[in-house]
Every structure is written in C-alpha cells, then in structure tokens.
Amino acid sequence: MTKKDPIPVTVLTGFLGAGKTTLLNHLLSQKHGYRCAIIINEFGAISIDNQLVVGADEDIIELNNGCLCCRVRGDLIRSLEDLFRKQKRFDYVLVETTGLADPGPIIHTFRATDLAERLRLDGVVTLVDARYFEKEMQDGPEPAAQVAFADVILLNKADLVSPDDLERLEGRLRKMNTLAAIYQTRDSRIDPGRIFNIKAREISGPFSIAEPVRPSHAHHDQSDHPHHDHAHVESGHDHTEEEHGLADDHHHHHDESISSFYISEERALDLKKVETWLTEIIRDLGSQIYRSKGILHIKGQAKRVVFQGVQTMFDARPDRLWNVGERKLSQLVFIGKDLDEAKVRQGFLDCIVT
C-alpha cells in the first residue's frame, strides 16, 4: 500500500476587519478543483447558501461543491483529527485564525505534532487592511507578527486609499517581509492559484530567493498582480558591494521592531563554520526569528545547500547541483523581531573561506 502524500494546509490570518471572511466566501464560490476543509471559528461568520448544503451536523457542514466547513471547538488539533476520524473526503485544508491570533503556534501545530505525517503546511496568507493597518500596528504586536510569518500578503481594500499611500504601505510591508509575495486586492478577490498549493514551505523541489526589489523598480499594476514573487535570480550579472547586501543598505525600517534583511555573497563558505554559526543563531535568536531561508554556496560541494526555518524549527539539506555557467551565490533572508542585524551579518562574514 503506497503512503499518501500529506494534504496541503493554508493558514489564513489577518487583523479584525481585514477581509478574511470575504476571502473565505470568495473561495467557497470558486471552481478551484479542491475538496476544501475550511476550518473556521463560527459558522455565522460566513455566508453559506442553504441550497448548497448537502449534509450537516453540529460541527461540519458539507457543500455540494465538495467543500466542508468545520467549526473549531477549542482545539485545532482535535478538530483536524475529527475530520480524519469521521473519514471525511478532502484534499486541502484552509484554517482561518482569529484576528488577534499569532500565527506562530498554529504553524508549529503542523510541524511538531502527529498531524505532520498527514498534513503539510503549504503557506501562510495574511490579509492587510490598507486603510487601517498603520493604526493597527500602533495598537498591538499581532499585525506585525502576522505580516512577518506570511508567505503571501493580500493588501486588501486597495481601492480605498490613494495610490501614494498604497505605494508607501507596500514599501513598509516589503521591508518587514522580503520573502512574501504581495498582491493588491479589492474585496479580497484573488485567483485561488495565488494562494493554493504554492509550496512556500517546501525545502525540496524548486527553491529560490528573489533579490530585494528597490523602491524605484517597484511595479504598480492593478490588483491580483504580484508585486513581489519568488523569482529565480539570473546569473551573469555583476554586483556591487551594496547589491551584495553587505554594505549600509539594510533594506528595513529602523523604526520597526519587525524587520527583514537580505544577505548575498559569491565567495564560498566553510561548511563547519556555517553549521556552527546557524546553530548559534537558532540558540540565541531563535524565538526572535519568525522566518529564515537560504541558499548556500559551500566550498567543495557540487550541490547547493538550502535551509528554511520558523523560529527554532529548522531544516537544511543538499539541493540540486549547481548548473553549468550558473553564478554560485549564497542568499539568505532573516525576518524577525528586534534582530541584531550587524551581529548576524558579521557571523555570516566569518564563515567565508579565506
């Protein structure tokens, strides 16, 4: 008997009123090809046409498009286990968090529990209310954490603010999280392909890091076009020291407690020094690092070494062979709270083979 592939899970987060419920209603009406189990807090929050309902009990409503709406009763793990126990048919899970939720513990649920064999975290989607995000940032830590953990950011209600404010807000979001794809949306409308099965947390398969987008190069397309995606870095391009990310261009707001920064380097790294350095970072800064991701050019290694981490949970492994003619480049991104960027950068420099 062949082992089934884990079912992908998307965690949907965002502050109160950002548009999560509107997005759920949008996804329920789309033909995306998945039998979704949508984990929500209360049925009353979403609009379910009674004509679509083909079955219901106290905690699960089944729709004629194959989707399930499942109410969380106290514990997310128990709710997910109930779905398997009741042998419900589904091939995708979408988890709605409360507006005040820190995504961190939910992410750990899919890595550190028995569910890890049956479910895999595909990505975290964060909705941001273009009108009120900056005020919400002043009111509490949750919005910043939700942005920091995101793989996709929907800058929603984009039609309700001026183009200048939208550009400034997107720039702020990018400085907080250089890894996320950012889409400007209206009424939470987005192509489901932008958020389903994006494999943002996979360490196997295609693995790339986009170089930071300079403000002067930013795109200003209409909604549902990516303003940052996980594009491959092209080879054969000369870089100055500033573009290597080792000079004074730190790519983040100094007035933010949440920030992200990018490091790139063409010189080869010493494997033992890198292992020691990353171990120290996880030990000393793990709770502050919300996301980390890297591609490493190790001396004497024919293959790229890739890593991805969430706080103290960290995976690293050899990846594909470097392609013929490909520029061998180490690229790293760290996203976190009150990070000592200078210390991290110096630790990285100490790993370069001299």
MODALIN-V94793 format. One line per field, one symbol per residue. psi: psi as a letter, one per 40 degrees, with the letter a starting at -180 (. if undefined). burial: 1 if it has 9 or more other C-alpha atoms within 8 Angstrom, else 0. Layout:
BEGIN
psi->???
burial->???
END
This chain:
BEGIN
psi->hihiiihihhhhiiihededddddddddeigeeighhhhidhdedihhhdeeheiiadehhhieeeihhhhhgdhddddddddddefihieihhhhiidehheddddddedeieedddihhdihhhhhhddedddddddiedddddddeidhhhgifdeeiiddddddddddddddhedihhhhihffhihdeeehfefdeheiahhihiihhideeiifiiiehhehigiihiifhiiidddeeeaegefiheehdhiiihhihdiiihddddddddddddddeddehdiiiihhhhheheiihiihihbehhhiiiaiihihehhhhhhihhhahfigdddddddddeehh.
burial->000001111111111001110111111000000111111110000100000110010001111001111111000000101010000001111111111001100011111000110111111111111100100110000111111111111111110010000110111111111111111111111001001001000010000111000000000000110111110000000000010111000011100001111111110111101100100011001101111111111110001111111111010100100100000011111111101000011011001100
END
